[in-house]
């Protein structure tokens, strides 16, 4: 099972949208996917219609160690081949409580060990908030590859440097952790964004994994609580995520 964290310290760069659409496309290729909502806002859980504000979330239970087997945490989604560990605001309290724990990064590791023993999932994808709190450090402790969605603007590009530094620090407890590269999102082919994209290429420090074009259909699908592949499967963003997921799998085979 390969574990992928989607992370950027800047909001509004399509982190959740990337997890949802990459997971969908991996599922379409025949893989079994577990997605973990590691963000207290619960946007990934809302996307899969598993957001429940009235109970302690499975993600909070995961962080606190209040579980025995993965089945205590995992729910099926409406998409065969995609399961979820859902989140809500209770993850905020769990993150604070974890600071007083003797083993601050052990519970996510225990989950990964159990999941790998079960061999049920091919991929685990983690949707992270735009910070480096203990829940994110736990995610990095079990992550194989980090994908960084970026918009072509100064804050996002500078954020790449910060994330790279954080990943180097996290290698102290996860030596196999790898920054895979940047996924350019919400891209509009203006002169300014084209220049920014070329600047990112010339930096030659970060692999550009793909480019996801802007589409107004994305906002429409979010308002209707539909996946983009249900709302507008032929729009630019949907086609680009399909291409990206295929190239990701092919690159992994080489």
BELURQUI-V680032 format. One record per residue. N is the residue number from 1. SS is DSSP state (H for helix, E for strand, L for the rest). PHI is phi in whole degrees, -180 to 180 (* if undefined). OMEGA is omega in degrees with one decimal (NA if undefined). Layout:
((N	SS	PHI	OMEGA) (N	SS	PHI	OMEGA))
This chain:
((1	L	*	176.8) (2	E	-95	-179.0) (3	E	-108	-176.3) (4	E	-118	171.3) (5	E	-101	173.4) (6	E	-104	-167.8) (7	L	-148	167.3) (8	L	-155	-179.0) (9	L	-79	175.3) (10	L	-110	176.5) (11	L	-82	175.2) (12	L	72	-179.5) (13	L	-113	175.5) (14	L	75	176.2) (15	H	-64	-178.6) (16	H	-63	179.9) (17	H	-61	177.8) (18	H	-67	179.0) (19	H	-61	-177.5) (20	H	-60	-173.6) (21	H	-79	175.8) (22	H	-68	178.1) (23	H	-61	179.4) (24	H	-61	-178.2) (25	H	-69	174.6) (26	H	-65	175.9) (27	H	-61	179.2) (28	H	-64	177.4) (29	L	-87	174.9) (30	L	99	-179.5) (31	L	-89	174.9) (32	L	-100	-170.3) (33	E	-125	165.8) (34	E	-111	174.0) (35	E	-109	178.8) (36	E	-116	175.3) (37	E	-86	-176.1) (38	E	-101	-177.2) (39	L	-120	-178.4) (40	L	-60	179.1) (41	L	-67	174.4) (42	L	72	-177.1) (43	H	-66	177.2) (44	H	-66	178.2) (45	H	-64	176.7) (46	H	-65	-178.9) (47	H	-61	179.7) (48	L	-97	177.1) (49	L	59	177.5) (50	L	-124	178.4) (51	L	-81	179.2) (52	L	-132	-175.5) (53	L	-78	-169.7) (54	L	-103	179.4) (55	L	-143	172.4) (56	L	-65	-174.3) (57	L	-76	174.2) (58	H	-57	178.9) (59	H	-67	176.2) (60	H	-68	176.3) (61	H	-61	178.8) (62	H	-59	-176.9) (63	H	-66	-178.2) (64	H	-81	-178.3) (65	L	80	-177.9) (66	L	-90	179.9) (67	L	-159	-178.7) (68	L	-111	178.4) (69	L	-128	177.5) (70	H	-56	-179.3) (71	H	-65	176.4) (72	H	-69	-172.5) (73	L	-112	-167.7) (74	L	-92	172.7) (75	E	-118	171.0) (76	E	-75	171.3) (77	L	-103	177.7) (78	L	-78	-177.2) (79	L	-114	-180.0) (80	L	-60	-178.4) (81	L	106	177.9) (82	E	-125	173.5) (83	E	-113	-174.0) (84	E	-141	161.9) (85	E	-106	-169.2) (86	L	-86	-176.1) (87	L	-138	167.8) (88	L	-160	-174.5) (89	L	-65	178.3) (90	H	-63	177.5) (91	H	-66	177.8) (92	H	-62	178.4) (93	H	-64	179.2) (94	H	-64	179.5) (95	H	-66	176.0) (96	H	-63	-178.8) (97	H	-63	-177.4) (98	H	-65	179.8) (99	L	-66	179.4) (100	L	-98	-178.5) (101	L	-82	177.0) (102	L	-70	-179.9) (103	L	-116	-170.3) (104	L	-82	-179.3) (105	L	-129	-176.4) (106	H	-86	-171.8) (107	H	-73	176.5) (108	H	-68	178.0) (109	H	-64	178.6) (110	H	-63	177.9) (111	H	-61	-177.8) (112	H	-62	178.8) (113	H	-60	179.7) (114	H	-68	-179.8) (115	H	-65	179.3) (116	H	-68	176.5) (117	H	-69	179.9) (118	H	-73	-178.6) (119	L	57	179.8) (120	L	-88	-173.7) (121	L	-111	174.1) (122	L	-88	-178.8) (123	E	-136	167.6) (124	E	-120	-179.8) (125	E	-116	-175.8) (126	E	-116	176.4) (127	E	-94	-173.6) (128	E	-106	176.1) (129	L	-77	-179.6) (130	L	-84	176.4) (131	L	-158	177.7) (132	L	-124	175.1) (133	L	-84	-174.7) (134	H	-64	177.9) (135	H	-66	177.8) (136	H	-73	176.5) (137	H	-61	175.4) (138	H	-63	178.1) (139	H	-63	-179.9) (140	H	-65	179.7) (141	H	-66	-178.7) (142	H	-116	-175.0) (143	L	-86	171.8) (144	L	-90	-175.2) (145	E	-137	176.4) (146	E	-107	172.3) (147	E	-107	-177.4) (148	E	-112	173.5) (149	E	-70	179.8) (150	E	-136	165.0) (151	L	-89	178.8) (152	L	-83	171.7) (153	L	-149	-172.6) (154	H	-62	-176.4) (155	H	-61	-178.7) (156	H	-66	-178.3) (157	H	-68	175.9) (158	H	-67	178.1) (159	H	-63	176.4) (160	H	-58	179.6) (161	H	-63	-178.8) (162	H	-65	179.5) (163	H	-64	178.2) (164	H	-59	177.9) (165	H	-65	179.7) (166	H	-64	179.3) (167	H	-67	176.3) (168	H	-61	177.7) (169	H	-65	-177.4) (170	H	-69	178.2) (171	L	-65	175.6) (172	L	-62	178.5) (173	L	-112	173.9) (174	L	-147	-175.3) (175	L	-61	-176.7) (176	L	-88	-178.5) (177	L	-63	-175.8) (178	E	-136	169.4) (179	E	-81	-174.9) (180	E	-71	179.9) (181	E	157	-176.7) (182	E	-106	173.4) (183	E	-108	-178.5) (184	E	-75	-175.6) (185	E	-121	174.8) (186	E	52	-172.4) (187	E	-86	172.9) (188	L	-118	-170.3) (189	L	-79	174.4) (190	L	-85	178.9) (191	H	-61	-178.5) (192	H	-65	-179.2) (193	H	-71	176.5) (194	H	-63	177.7) (195	H	-67	178.2) (196	H	-65	177.7) (197	H	-65	178.2) (198	H	-65	177.0) (199	H	-62	179.3) (200	H	-64	177.6) (201	H	-64	-176.5) (202	H	-73	176.2) (203	H	-60	175.3) (204	L	59	176.3) (205	L	-100	-174.8) (206	L	-125	176.8) (207	L	-69	174.1) (208	E	-88	-173.3) (209	E	-81	-178.5) (210	E	171	178.3) (211	E	-129	179.5) (212	E	-105	-177.1) (213	E	-73	174.8) (214	L	-65	172.7) (215	L	-147	176.4) (216	L	-64	178.9) (217	H	-66	179.5) (218	H	-64	178.7) (219	H	-64	178.8) (220	H	-62	-178.8) (221	H	-67	179.2) (222	H	-66	179.8) (223	H	-64	-179.5) (224	L	-93	-177.8) (225	L	54	177.3) (226	L	-119	170.7) (227	L	-69	-177.9) (228	H	-61	-179.1) (229	H	-79	171.4) (230	H	-92	-174.2) (231	H	-84	-176.5) (232	L	-154	-173.1) (233	L	-67	-178.9) (234	L	-105	179.2) (235	L	-72	-173.8) (236	H	-59	-177.6) (237	H	-64	-179.4) (238	H	-62	-180.0) (239	H	-65	-178.3) (240	H	-71	176.7) (241	H	-67	176.4) (242	H	-63	178.3) (243	H	-64	-178.9) (244	H	-63	-178.8) (245	H	-63	178.2) (246	H	-66	180.0) (247	H	-68	178.0) (248	H	-62	-179.7) (249	H	-66	-179.1) (250	H	-64	178.0) (251	H	-64	180.0) (252	H	-70	179.9) (253	H	-81	-175.9) (254	L	-83	NA))
